[in-house]
């Protein structure tokens, strides 16, 4: 019975981790893109540098949901807490 509770908690935690990471990344991507576009309109001569920095930032921000997905997969399929319960 205890294993069932751990598995249910793991599935809920995995769903929350992926969902919150996706929401956070999408909000951050929107903020980065809007600020970069605002900077490009104010200083067109710096647009190339701003675009490069924006793309690097978006790539780093997008790594967070990928890490969250890996942690969620580990929680669901290779949960170390299930082996402790007997």
SULCOR-V974572 format. One record per residue. RES is the residue in one letter. PHI is phi as a letter, one per 20 degrees, with the letter a starting at -180 (NA if undefined). PSI is psi in degrees with one decimal (* if undefined). OMEGA is omega in degrees with one decimal (999 if undefined). Layout:
[[RES:PHI:PSI:OMEGA] [RES:PHI:PSI:OMEGA]]
//
This chain:
[[X:NA:-36.5:179.9] [X:f:-33.2:178.1] [X:f:-36.1:179.1] [X:f:-40.7:178.5] [X:f:-40.0:178.9] [X:f:-41.5:179.7] [X:f:-40.7:178.1] [X:f:-43.5:177.8] [X:f:-35.3:178.8] [X:f:-41.5:179.6] [X:f:-41.6:178.2] [X:f:-42.9:178.6] [X:f:-38.6:178.6] [X:f:-43.2:178.1] [X:f:-42.8:177.6] [X:f:-40.8:-179.1] [X:f:-46.5:-179.1] [X:f:-42.6:-178.9] [X:f:-47.5:-179.6] [X:f:-36.3:177.6] [X:f:-38.3:179.0] [X:f:-41.3:178.4] [X:f:-45.7:179.2] [X:f:-40.8:179.8] [X:f:-39.0:-179.8] [X:f:-39.6:176.6] [X:f:-41.8:179.5] [X:f:-39.9:177.4] [X:f:-40.6:178.2] [X:f:-41.4:179.6] [X:f:-43.1:179.5] [X:f:-44.4:-178.9] [X:f:-41.0:-179.0] [X:f:-40.3:179.3] [X:f:-36.0:177.1] [X:f:-41.9:177.8] [X:f:-39.0:177.0] [X:f:-41.2:177.4] [X:f:-35.8:178.7] [X:f:-34.3:178.9] [X:f:-30.3:179.7] [X:f:-35.5:-179.7] [X:c:84.5:-177.4] [X:f:-25.6:-178.9] [X:f:-18.8:178.8] [X:e:11.9:-172.7] [X:f:-35.4:179.2] [X:f:-44.0:179.5] [X:f:-40.8:178.6] [X:f:-39.2:178.9] [X:f:-41.8:178.5] [X:f:-46.5:179.1] [X:f:-35.8:178.9] [X:f:-44.5:-178.9] [X:f:-37.5:176.1] [X:f:-43.1:179.8] [X:f:-42.8:179.3] [X:f:-39.1:177.3] [X:f:-40.9:178.0] [X:f:-37.0:178.2] [X:f:-38.6:-178.8] [X:f:-13.7:177.2] [X:f:-23.1:-178.7] [X:f:-48.3:177.3] [X:f:-29.3:177.7] [X:f:-42.6:177.1] [X:f:-40.6:178.2] [X:f:-37.3:178.4] [X:f:-38.5:177.9] [X:f:-43.0:178.0] [X:f:-39.8:179.2] [X:f:-40.1:178.4] [X:f:-39.8:177.0] [X:f:-41.3:179.0] [X:f:-38.5:-175.3] [X:e:-45.2:-170.7] [X:d:-26.6:-177.9] [X:c:51.0:-175.7] [X:f:118.5:-179.3] [X:f:-17.8:-178.4] [X:f:-25.1:-179.2] [X:f:-35.2:-178.4] [X:f:-22.5:179.8] [X:f:-25.9:-179.1] [X:e:136.0:179.6] [X:c:*:999]]
//
